Amino acid sequence: MLPATCHTTDVMAWNSALRQVCGTFHAQPAHAHSLFIGDIVYRELAGIGFTLIRTNAGRIAGSPAHDNAHCFLVYQVQGESWIEQGDTKCHLGQGELLLLDTINACEIVPEGLITHASIHLPRAELQQLLNHSGSLFRKLSCQTLSGRMLRDLIRQSCHDYLHEFGEQQGAQESLQQVLLTLVAASWQQSPHDDPAALPSSASTQQRWQCMQAFTDANLNNPQLSPDLIARHFSVSRRQVQRLFSLHGSTPAKYIQQERMKRIASSLRDPAFHDKNITELAFMWGFSDATWFSHAFKRAYGVSPSLWRRG
């Protein structure tokens, strides 16, 4: 398929473009008289389809694919949504991953305006890697090494450089193998159910560990907050604050301290030598470069530039 783009406020035109690149999906607007937003950018590289979808649709329904040739690795770039397939319903927050199978019908319910990055993967090869014959639908944990590597690869390669994929020449089968290997490893290490569901029988320590792991995995999200954590785990903001308080901190203080640790490490990591300080600050969830510089100096006693020089 050739590179394709679609920017429209016509839901019928957007559905046509959506079916062209993703198959049997159909969107409905959130409200009959509201302005519909529908953007699609599609590129193909080495036989892998990369799609960036931005929409405020009220509901997107997917019918079972006739050939079942592909499944979709979905990365929530912006916003939040609920995705349901079979008896499983998952909440997908910004920066989270999910493997969507085409063998069964599914439903995506955006919470307002969302952006999804979707990678089309060969279903048969992934099943063979996993030695699994049933549905592959599963929310992928970003708390494992493979999950975090997969998330970072998609964020950097699919989102930032999507416009360049159409210019690439020649087959790059290694890219497909890297993606399949990381997806398979992350799938195997992820729980079958939505990790956001905290059993009522979970101890205080278990609840804290889940909350801490979620917070650590989403430090790069500038929207990370006590409210976001509370929504993810379906608990009150007060419960979130109480758990952090029991461990000698507050959500805001913990988030800032952990972000500072990550950025301090990144500033001296040769892998990030090509990124300037502002880029690294934004990468770790800071939205104000000037405020970040003052906060970093208060935390480490030197400016970020001096820290980088060691």
C-alpha positions in Angstrom: 0.0 0.0 0.0 1.3 3.5 -0.9 1.8 6.1 1.8 -1.5 7.7 2.6 -2.9 10.6 4.7 -6.4 11.8 5.6 -7.4 14.9 7.4 -11.1 15.4 7.5 -14.2 16.4 9.5 -16.4 14.1 7.5 -16.9 10.8 9.4 -17.9 8.9 6.3 -14.7 9.9 4.5 -12.6 9.1 7.6 -14.2 5.6 7.8 -13.3 5.0 4.2 -9.7 5.9 4.9 -9.7 3.9 8.1 -11.0 0.7 6.3 -8.3 1.2 3.6 -5.4 1.1 6.0 -6.7 -0.9 9.0 -9.5 -3.2 7.7 -13.0 -3.7 9.0 -13.3 -0.7 11.5 -16.1 1.8 11.7 -16.2 5.0 13.7 -19.2 6.9 15.1 -19.0 10.5 16.2 -19.4 11.3 19.9 -22.4 13.6 19.3 -24.5 14.0 16.2 -24.0 17.8 15.9 -20.4 18.1 17.2 -17.4 18.7 15.1 -15.7 15.4 14.1 -11.9 15.2 14.0 -10.3 12.5 12.0 -6.6 12.3 10.9 -4.8 9.3 9.6 -1.2 9.0 8.5 -0.1 5.7 7.0 3.4 4.5 5.9 4.8 1.1 5.1 8.3 -0.1 5.7 9.6 -3.6 5.1 6.1 -5.0 4.8 5.0 -3.5 8.1 2.2 -0.9 8.2 2.6 2.1 10.5 -0.5 4.1 11.2 -1.0 7.3 13.3 -4.6 7.9 14.1 -6.0 11.1 15.7 -9.7 11.3 16.4 -12.5 12.4 18.8 -14.9 9.7 17.7 -17.3 8.5 20.3 -16.8 4.8 19.4 -14.7 2.7 16.9 -16.0 -0.8 16.3 -13.9 -3.5 14.6 -15.4 -6.6 13.0 -13.5 -9.9 12.8 -11.1 -9.8 9.8 -11.8 -12.4 7.1 -8.1 -13.3 6.6 -6.8 -12.7 10.2 -3.5 -11.9 8.6 -2.6 -9.1 11.0 -2.9 -7.9 14.6 -2.3 -4.4 15.7 0.2 -3.2 18.3 -1.4 0.0 19.7 0.5 2.7 21.5 -1.5 5.5 23.1 0.3 8.6 22.1 -2.1 11.1 23.7 -5.4 10.9 25.6 -7.1 7.9 27.1 -9.4 5.2 25.8 -11.2 1.9 26.7 -10.6 -1.1 24.5 -12.8 -4.2 24.7 -12.5 -7.6 23.0 -14.4 -10.6 24.1 -14.8 -10.7 27.9 -11.7 -8.4 28.5 -11.9 -4.6 28.8 -8.7 -2.6 29.2 -8.1 1.0 30.0 -5.3 2.5 27.9 -3.6 5.6 29.2 -1.0 7.8 27.6 2.2 5.9 27.0 0.6 2.5 27.3 0.6 -0.5 24.9 -1.9 -3.1 23.8 -2.0 -5.9 21.3 -5.3 -5.9 19.4 -6.2 -9.1 17.7 -8.3 -9.3 14.5 -9.8 -12.7 15.2 -12.7 -11.3 17.3 -14.8 -8.2 17.2 -13.5 -5.3 19.3 -14.6 -1.8 20.5 -12.5 1.3 21.1 -14.1 4.1 23.2 -12.0 7.3 23.3 -12.3 9.6 26.2 -12.2 12.8 24.1 -9.5 13.5 21.6 -6.9 10.7 21.3 -3.9 9.8 19.2 -3.0 6.2 18.6 0.1 4.8 16.9 -0.8 1.4 15.4 1.7 -1.1 14.0 0.4 -3.9 11.7 2.2 -7.2 12.6 1.9 -10.6 10.9 -0.4 -12.6 13.2 0.8 -16.1 12.1 4.5 -15.3 12.8 3.6 -13.9 16.2 1.5 -16.9 17.1 4.4 -19.1 16.1 6.8 -17.2 18.3 4.4 -17.4 21.2 3.3 -21.0 20.5 -0.2 -19.8 21.1 -3.2 -20.6 19.0 -6.0 -18.5 20.7 -6.6 -14.7 20.7 -3.5 -12.5 21.2 -5.5 -9.6 22.7 -3.6 -8.4 25.8 -2.5 -5.2 27.4 1.3 -5.1 27.4 3.1 -4.2 30.6 5.6 -1.3 30.3 7.1 -2.3 33.6 9.2 -5.1 32.1 12.5 -4.4 30.2 11.1 -5.7 26.9 7.9 -3.6 27.4 9.8 -0.4 28.1 12.1 -1.0 25.1 9.1 -1.7 22.9 7.4 1.5 24.1 10.5 3.6 23.6 11.1 2.2 20.1 7.6 3.0 19.0 7.6 6.5 20.5 10.9 7.4 18.9 10.6 5.6 15.6 6.9 5.5 14.7 5.8 8.8 16.0 8.8 11.1 15.5 10.0 9.7 12.2 6.7 8.5 10.6 7.0 10.9 7.7 10.4 9.4 6.7 9.2 5.8 6.3 7.9 6.4 2.8 11.3 7.5 1.7 13.1 4.3 2.8 14.2 2.0 0.1 14.7 -1.8 0.2 13.5 -4.5 2.6 14.5 -4.2 6.2 13.4 -7.6 7.6 15.5 -7.0 10.8 13.0 -4.3 11.9 10.1 -6.8 11.7 12.1 -9.4 13.7 13.0 -6.8 16.4 9.4 -5.8 16.8 8.1 -9.4 16.8 10.7 -10.4 19.4 9.9 -7.5 21.7 6.2 -8.0 21.4 6.4 -11.7 22.1 8.6 -11.2 25.2 6.4 -8.4 26.5 3.2 -10.4 25.8 4.5 -13.4 27.8 5.5 -11.2 30.7 2.2 -9.3 30.9 -0.7 -10.4 33.1 -3.8 -11.8 31.3 -6.0 -9.2 33.0 -5.7 -5.4 33.1 -3.0 -4.7 35.7 -5.0 -1.7 36.8 -7.5 -4.0 38.5 -6.4 -4.1 42.2 -8.0 -7.1 44.0 -9.9 -6.0 47.1 -7.8 -8.6 49.0 -4.5 -7.0 48.0 -2.4 -5.9 50.9 -1.3 -2.3 51.4 2.2 -3.2 50.3 0.9 -4.9 47.1 -1.2 -1.8 46.3 1.9 0.4 46.9 4.1 -1.8 44.6 1.5 -1.6 41.8 1.1 2.1 42.1 4.8 2.7 42.3 5.5 0.5 39.2 2.8 2.4 37.3 4.2 5.8 38.3 7.8 4.8 37.4 6.6 3.5 34.0 4.8 6.7 33.2 7.3 9.4 34.3 7.7 10.5 30.7 4.0 11.4 30.6 3.6 15.2 31.4 0.0 14.5 32.5 1.1 12.1 35.3 -0.6 13.2 38.5 -2.5 11.8 41.5 -5.7 12.1 39.5 -4.3 10.1 36.6 -3.0 7.4 39.0 -6.4 7.3 40.8 -8.3 6.9 37.5 -5.9 4.2 36.4 -6.5 2.1 39.5 -10.2 3.1 40.0 -9.5 4.5 43.5 -9.9 7.9 45.0 -7.3 10.6 44.9 -7.2 10.4 48.7 -6.3 6.7 48.6 -3.4 7.5 46.3 -2.1 10.3 48.6 -2.4 8.0 51.6 -0.3 5.2 50.1 2.4 7.7 49.1 2.3 9.2 52.6 2.8 5.8 54.2 6.1 5.6 52.3 7.3 9.1 53.3 6.3 11.1 50.3 3.6 12.7 48.2 2.7 11.8 44.6 4.1 15.2 43.3 7.3 14.9 45.3 7.9 11.3 44.3 7.3 12.0 40.6 9.7 15.0 40.6 12.4 13.1 42.5 12.2 10.1 40.2 12.2 12.3 37.1 15.2 14.1 38.4 17.0 10.8 38.9 16.2 9.7 35.3 17.3 12.9 33.7 20.5 13.1 35.8 21.4 9.6 34.5 20.4 10.5 30.9 22.6 13.7 30.9 25.7 11.5 31.5 24.6 8.6 29.2 26.4 8.6 25.9 23.2 7.2 24.2 21.7 10.7 24.7 24.7 12.9 23.8 22.8 14.1 20.6 19.9 15.5 22.7 20.0 18.9 24.3 19.0 19.5 27.9 15.5 20.9 26.9 14.8 17.8 24.8 15.8 15.5 27.8 13.6 17.6 30.1 10.6 17.1 27.8 11.4 13.5 27.3 11.1 12.9 31.1 7.8 14.7 31.5 8.9 18.3 32.3 6.9 20.9 30.4 8.8 24.0 31.4 12.5 24.1 30.6 13.3 27.1 32.8 11.5 25.7 35.8 13.3 22.4 35.3 16.7 24.0 35.3 16.1 25.8 38.6 14.6 22.6 40.2 17.6 20.6 39.0 20.1 23.0 40.5 18.2 22.9 43.8 18.3 19.1 43.8 21.9 18.6 42.7 23.7 21.8 43.5 24.8 22.5 39.9 23.1 23.4 36.6 22.1 20.6 34.2 24.9 21.7 31.8 27.6 21.5 34.5 26.2 18.2 35.6 26.5 16.9 32.0 30.1 17.9 31.8 30.7 16.0 35.0 
